[in-house]
Amino acid sequence: MGFVAHIAAALALPPATAGAVGALGYLGTGGFNPWKEAFNRAQLGLAAFLASTANQVAGPLAGGAVYFLTNLGALTLLGVGLGKPPASLWSENFRAFLPSYLGLFPVSLTVSALYRHPLVTPWGGADALIALFPVVYVYFLWVHQVRLANAMRNIVEASVRYLEAKDPYTAYHSERVAAIARDIALEMGLPPDQARTVELGARLHDIGKVKVPDPVLKKERELSREEWDAIAKHPLYGVELLRPLESFLGEVFPVVLYHHERWDGRGYPEGKAGYEIPLTARIVAVADAYEAMTSDRPYRRAKSPEEALKEIQDLAGTQFDPRVVEAFIRVWEKNPVWKKKNEYLKTTLA
């Protein structure tokens, strides 16, 4: 959030002074890295310097735009140099920050105006600091939100671990399904935030099984109709268990609820078909099936990756969305680490 002060400096101070404020008014996090520190300070100093110059020539709107575009250009060049596609840099970094830039730019205008024309104190610097108090307050709200999100992730992790402890045959099942589903989502061109939703939904897709009785969950022989009905309710149980976390997890509910629906409408719990099933759930359905096929169960041996791939292909258009299967095949042919469960477990446990 330091850009509020940086832009305010660019709009109120000469270019050289604004550049110094941008370079020196930066507080790094996550440990000291001299190269990263030098890059960030140079980038922010240059952005503030150019923004101040643009402000003197064409006004504050030009100054704010130049500040944003300078930062965007510097990080894009760095990302391209590190081998990252420019489109992913935009979606992962700047698309989420753009509303903050636009929303807080008026605060920068106010701070710069109070610095030049103080209203409360005799010195403009004091007025500017007073105007920045709301920004500091918002920062601490953001820190609190991050802590809540981290706590939610810890709850999710603990819940998945509890499920796996109940049923040792599904150990690391959710993690592997999540890895497969994430790769399919990215292969299909889903934006990173939606791919993360798919990944989190995959980690939680079987969470409802914690409400299934252990004798049913661990039974090694064929299930009775009543036992099968108990298993088939786990998507409904999952949504019920996660309901208190809806403000954090609302977007993953369709994955948890519909990952056992089929393309032909013969799945459960609601018998949805085709495009009625959310895409996120259709992706996890393929990932879940492949993981299950290539894992040992008490009642059968695991299929080979090639056998499982063939079965997924054969079920395209009946059980699975054909487009999702096509993306899965493309990813599978790249020989990902999850392709063989033993190799995946070695990597994960290492």
Secondary structure, DSSP 4 states (H G I P E B T S, - for coil): -THHHHHHHHHHS-HHHHHHHHHHS----SS--HHHHHHHHHHHHHHHHHHHHHHHHH-HHHHHHHHHHHHHHHHHHHHHHTT--HHHHIIIIIHHHHHHHHHHHHHHHHHHHHHHS-SSSSSHHHHHHHHHHHHHHHHHHHHHHHHHHHHHHHHHHHHHHHHHHH-GGGTTHHHHHHHHHHHHHHHTT--HHHHHHHHHHHHHTTGGGGGS-HHHHT--SPPPHHHHHHHHTHHHHHHHHHGGGHHHHGGGHHHHHHTT--TTS--SSS---GGGS-HHHHHHHHHHHHHHHTS-BTTBPPPPHHHHHHHHHHTBTTTB-HHHHHHHHHHHTT--GGGSHHHHHHHHH-
